[in-house]
Amino acid sequence: MKCIVGLGNPGREYERTPHNAGFDVVDRLASSWSVSFKRSFRFPARLTEHRVDGEKVMLVKPMTFMNRSGQAVGPIARKHGVEVQDILVVVDDADLPLGKIRIRAQGSAGGHNGLKSVMAAFGSEAFPRIRIGIGRGGGDLKPYVLNRLPPEDQQVLDDALDRAAAAAEHWIGNPVALTMNVYNG
């Protein structure tokens, strides 16, 4: 089984904000696969499953808020026996220019509290991730990531979200190094 985890914040006020880029990517995958997220009664998350080329794939949206994402992801992975290298985490990255995506096989949190929480839950940095560039917006970071972008910037982000969803789907049946070669750059 593979698991694709989109990080974000629950609630209507956070929908379509840069900080919810991870949620937006897994929503795109669910839509293209014609599956719907359901609230889990066992875990603080919304989940759905689908088969892609015979591989069972679980999509996860932690409902713990970004900075506590590991509280949902860790127990879900343990319950379903998902190995850390079979969990792809999709997250926003203010240090990447708006619209750029970067895939890595593993690495540090780079200051991202959602990634720090997931790393703490696994005791490891050895999970692949897709970082989606949201830029910094030129001012205070917190209001920038938690508010909607102007339409022209939103279009750039939407294009990146589409590429990130395609990269996540590619990763399901391919080594992460190949996905990096195809989608980084």
C-alpha positions in Angstrom: 0.0 0.0 0.0 1.1 3.6 -0.8 -0.1 6.6 1.2 -0.3 10.2 -0.1 -0.7 12.7 2.6 -1.6 16.3 1.9 -0.9 18.7 4.7 -3.1 21.6 5.5 -5.6 23.1 7.9 -9.2 22.0 8.3 -12.0 24.6 8.0 -13.6 26.7 5.3 -11.5 29.7 6.2 -8.4 27.9 5.1 -9.7 26.5 1.8 -7.7 27.5 -1.2 -5.0 29.3 0.8 -1.3 28.7 0.0 -0.8 26.8 3.3 -3.4 24.2 2.1 -1.5 23.3 -1.0 -1.2 19.7 0.2 -4.9 19.4 0.8 -5.5 20.8 -2.7 -3.2 18.2 -4.3 -4.9 15.2 -2.7 -8.3 16.7 -3.5 -7.2 16.8 -7.2 -6.2 13.2 -7.1 -9.5 12.2 -5.4 -11.5 14.1 -8.0 -9.6 12.5 -10.9 -10.1 9.1 -9.4 -13.8 9.8 -8.7 -13.4 9.0 -5.0 -14.6 11.0 -2.0 -13.0 11.6 1.4 -14.7 10.3 4.4 -14.2 11.3 8.0 -12.4 8.6 10.0 -13.8 7.7 13.3 -10.6 6.1 14.4 -8.1 8.8 13.3 -8.2 12.6 13.2 -8.3 12.6 9.4 -10.3 12.4 6.3 -9.4 9.3 4.2 -10.1 7.6 0.9 -8.7 4.7 -1.0 -8.3 3.8 -4.7 -6.3 1.3 -6.8 -3.9 2.6 -9.3 -2.5 0.0 -11.6 -3.2 -2.7 -9.0 -1.5 -0.7 -6.2 -3.8 0.2 -3.3 -3.4 3.9 -2.5 -4.7 5.8 0.5 -5.2 9.6 0.4 -5.0 11.3 3.7 -6.0 14.8 4.9 -5.0 15.2 8.6 -7.6 17.2 10.5 -5.2 18.0 13.3 -4.1 21.4 11.9 -0.8 21.6 10.1 1.5 21.7 13.1 0.2 18.5 14.5 -0.1 16.5 11.3 2.0 13.6 12.6 -0.6 12.9 15.3 -2.8 11.6 12.4 -0.3 10.3 9.9 1.8 8.2 12.3 -1.2 6.1 13.7 -2.7 5.7 10.2 0.5 4.3 8.8 1.1 2.0 11.7 -2.5 0.6 11.6 -2.3 -0.1 7.9 1.3 -1.3 7.9 2.6 1.4 5.5 6.4 1.7 5.5 7.8 5.2 5.8 9.3 5.1 2.3 5.8 4.4 0.9 4.3 7.6 2.4 4.4 10.7 0.1 3.9 13.9 2.0 2.7 16.9 0.0 3.3 20.3 1.5 3.6 24.0 0.8 7.0 25.7 0.8 7.4 29.4 1.3 11.2 29.1 0.5 10.4 28.0 -3.1 9.3 30.5 -5.7 5.6 30.6 -6.3 4.7 27.8 -8.8 7.8 25.7 -8.5 7.6 22.1 -7.2 10.4 20.1 -5.7 10.4 16.3 -5.0 12.8 14.8 -2.6 13.3 11.2 -1.4 13.9 12.4 2.2 15.4 15.4 4.0 15.0 17.9 6.7 11.8 19.8 7.6 13.4 23.0 6.4 11.6 24.9 9.1 8.1 23.6 8.1 6.2 22.6 11.3 3.9 20.2 9.5 6.9 18.2 8.2 8.5 18.4 11.7 5.4 16.8 13.2 5.4 14.0 10.6 9.1 13.4 11.2 8.5 13.2 15.0 5.7 10.7 14.5 8.0 8.4 12.5 11.3 9.2 14.1 12.6 9.5 10.6 13.2 12.0 7.7 13.2 9.1 5.3 9.9 9.6 3.5 9.5 11.2 0.1 7.8 14.6 -0.2 6.6 17.1 -2.7 7.1 20.7 -1.8 5.0 23.2 -3.6 6.4 26.7 -3.9 4.1 29.4 -2.6 6.7 32.2 -2.3 6.8 34.6 0.6 4.5 37.4 -0.6 6.9 40.2 0.4 5.4 40.8 3.9 4.6 38.9 7.1 4.5 35.2 6.3 1.6 34.1 8.5 -1.1 36.3 6.9 0.3 35.5 3.4 0.0 31.7 3.8 -3.4 31.8 5.5 -5.2 34.1 3.0 -6.2 33.6 -0.6 -3.9 34.8 -3.3 -4.7 37.4 -6.0 -6.2 35.7 -9.1 -3.0 35.9 -11.2 -0.9 34.3 -8.4 -3.6 31.7 -7.8 -3.4 30.6 -11.4 0.3 30.1 -11.0 -0.3 28.1 -7.9 -3.1 26.1 -9.5 -0.7 25.1 -12.3 1.8 23.9 -9.7 -0.9 21.9 -7.9 -1.8 20.1 -11.1 1.9 19.3 -11.7 2.3 18.1 -8.1 -0.8 15.8 -8.5 0.6 14.4 -11.7 4.0 13.8 -9.9 2.2 12.1 -6.9 0.4 9.8 -9.3 3.6 9.0 -11.2 5.3 8.2 -7.8 2.8 5.4 -7.1 4.2 3.1 -9.7 7.8 4.4 -10.0 10.9 4.9 -7.9 11.1 8.3 -6.3 14.3 9.0 -8.2 12.5 8.6 -11.5 9.7 10.9 -10.4 12.3 13.5 -9.3 14.0 13.3 -12.7 10.6 13.7 -14.5 9.1 16.5 -12.4 11.9 18.5 -10.7 13.4 21.3 -12.7 
